[in-house]
Amino acid sequence: MKKLFSNKWKSSKQVRKKRKFSYNAPLHIKHKFLGSHLSKELIKKHGRRSFPVRKGDVVKVQRGQYRGITGKVEKVFVKETKVWIEGVNLIKRDGSKSFYPIHPSNLLITELNLSDKKRKEALERKNGTSSKKQSAKELADKKKGN
């Protein structure tokens, strides 16, 4: 692997190549690494198991020293593949608090921030039940019935 990043790279057993792929990936591919599991209720509702984390989502920490803490996502670092969560703070020696970055794979999304239309469409698109498709199917069914 002489190049920094290759789209043709499939996989390797060597950890150094996996790390190189993830570190040198462009941002549109790094966004896919931000996926996090959905809660059981959200899986039933949306028909998906995972979805990328976004600012405003309510998440629960599943792994690490902050396990069990639920909070709102404050900031998402796509470049570093890390997330800041409200209530997950590191207390410094001088008494000040700073956010503790957590990898999205260690989180469980309990509430989705659906204020963005594109995010709603992305949820529906993957599920195969977008509003445009449903209306087209309903029209086709009505025509067949008549």
N, C-alpha and C positions, 0 to 999 in steps of 0.2 A: 504494500500500500504506500506508494510514493506520494500520491496526491493527498491533499488535506481532506477532501471529501469526494466520494464517488457515489453516484446514484445507482450504479450497477452492482455495488457491494451488496451481497445477500446476507451472509452470516459467516461467523467463524467461531471456532471453539476457543480461540485465544482471547483472553480478557482484554489485553492491550488494544486489540483491534476493535472490540466492542466499545471500549472507552473512547478511542480515537473517533469512531463513527459518531458517538453521541456528543462529544465535545466540539467537533468541527462541523456538525450538521448546521445547515442554514435555518433561520428562524421559522420558516413555514413547515419544516420537518420537526423542529424542536417543539413546536406547539402540540404535536401529537404525543410527545412524551409527558404532557401535563395531564393525561387522563387519570381519573380517579374513580373508584367504585361508587355506585349509587346505592342508597339504602333499599331495603326490600320493598317498601311502599312505592318508591320512585321507579324501581324496576318493573313492578306490576303496572304502574300508571303509564310509563313511556315505552316499555318493551325493549329497554336497553340495559346492559349491565354496567357500562362505564361511560363517562363523559368528561371532557376537559374542565378543569377547575377555572373559575373566574372570580374576579372581585365581586363581593356581595353574596356569594354562596355561603351557606351555613354548613360547616364540616365538623366531623368528629375525628380526633386523632386516634389511630388504631395501634400504632407502634411507637416505641421509644419512651423516654422519661415523662412525656406529657400525655401518655395514653389515657383515653377517657374524657379528655377536655373537649368541650364543644364550643365553637366560636365562629365568628364571621371572618371571611377572608378579607384581609386588609390590602394586600398587594401580592401580585404574581410576577415572579421573575422568569421570563421565558428563556433568557440567555443562560441563567444558572440552573433552571428547572427546580426552583424552590418557591415556597409559598409562605407568606406571613399571615398568622392567624391572631385575631383579637383574643387576649387572655393567655396566649402562649408567650411568656416573657422570660428573659434571662436577667437576673438581678446581678448587676456589676458590683465590684468591691466598694465603689463610692456611693452605692445605694440607688443609682439610676437604673431604669429598666430599658431593655432593648428587645426587639422582636427576635425570636428564635426561628431561623429558616427550617422548614420541613419539606421533604420530598412529597409530591402529590400521590405517589403510590402508597404512602402510609396514611392516607386520609379516606374517610367515608363521607360522601356528600349526602346530607340529610334534607337540605332545602336548596332548590335551584333559583338563581336570580334570572327571571325570565322577562326583564324589562326591555330587552333587545329583541326586535322582530326576527333578526337573522338567527339568533340562538334558538328561538322557538321553531323556526323552519328547519334548522339542523336536527333538532330532536325528532321532528315529524318525518323528515326526509329519510333518516336511517330506519325508522320504524315502518316506513312505507304507507303512512296514513296522513300525508300532507293534505291540507284543506283543498288545494287545487285538484289533486288526484281524486279525492273523495267526491267533489262536485262533478267532475267529469264522469266518474263511475256511476253516480246517481243519475245523471242525464242519460247515459247509455242504457241503464237498466229501465228507465222510464220509457225510452224509445222502443226497447224490446217488448215491454209489457203492452204497449199500445198497438 
